[in-house]
Amino acid sequence: GWNEEVIFEVWPSAAGAFTLHEDDGVSLDYRKGGFARTPVSVRPNADGTATFTVGRRTGSFAGMPKDRRMKVRFHLPTGVVEKDLGAVGEAGVSVAMPLECK
């Protein structure tokens, strides 16, 4: 089913990527191209941060919202830190997080 908020659980100690596939959740329209794809990645940086990126969305489906509420939870050695990415639209968003090891 459809959820208006997307929460990403991220362990940023290594680079990783995937593609978020979405459709209307009820029809078979995805078979005829009624779906959207969004690239998602995390990359540790040399400066002690990690960059989490929700890339540019491509495609569409019936009832697709203009944007989605998104959050990312960084699972760090010191605990879990949640960042609200806000309403993420077609253009995507990128955020950096310190990888504190205290």
Rosetta blueprint (number, residue, H / E / L):
1 G L
2 W L
3 N L
4 E L
5 E E
6 V E
7 I E
8 F E
9 E E
10 V E
11 W L
12 P L
13 S L
14 A L
15 A L
16 G E
17 A E
18 F E
19 T E
20 L E
21 H E
22 E E
23 D L
24 D L
25 G L
26 V L
27 S L
28 L L
29 D H
30 Y H
31 R H
32 K H
33 G L
34 G E
35 F E
36 A E
37 R E
38 T E
39 P E
40 V E
41 S E
42 V E
43 R E
44 P E
45 N L
46 A L
47 D L
48 G L
49 T E
50 A E
51 T E
52 F E
53 T E
54 V E
55 G L
56 R L
57 R L
58 T E
59 G E
60 S E
61 F L
62 A L
63 G L
64 M L
65 P L
66 K L
67 D L
68 R E
69 R E
70 M E
71 K E
72 V E
73 R E
74 F E
75 H E
76 L E
77 P L
78 T L
79 G E
80 V E
81 V E
82 E E
83 K E
84 D E
85 L E
86 G E
87 A E
88 V E
89 G L
90 E L
91 A L
92 G L
93 V E
94 S E
95 V E
96 A E
97 M E
98 P E
99 L L
100 E L
101 C L
102 K L
